[in-house]
Amino acid sequence: MSRVCELSGKGPMSGNKISHANNKTRRRFLPNLNEITLISDILGRSFQLRITAAALRSVDHRGGLDAFLLKAKDDELSSDALAIKKDILKAKAAA
């Protein structure tokens, strides 16, 4: 399972671990991923996604999963999130 957020596209970063003696060794900074179940109001379904804590705050700030996905760029979303976005667009056009 990859360590990439399905909504924001955030992945591991690299940097230096710096000791008290100022020795520098390479390390990885992993994103804070959580397995979350989010509910789509338009589709009336729940989806289980692996997203970062920052993305979860953004979803809450924008007003839910539907509003977040409609505003999100397609290149940042995973294939599962893109499929959910297309279903939301179809349901919104039909209504």
Buried (B, 14 or more C-beta within 10 A) or exposed (E): EEEBBBBBBBBEEEEEEEEEEEEEEEEEEEBEBEEBEBEBEBBEEEBEBBBBEBBBEBBEEBEBBBBBBEEBEEEBBBEBBBEBBEBBEEBEEEE
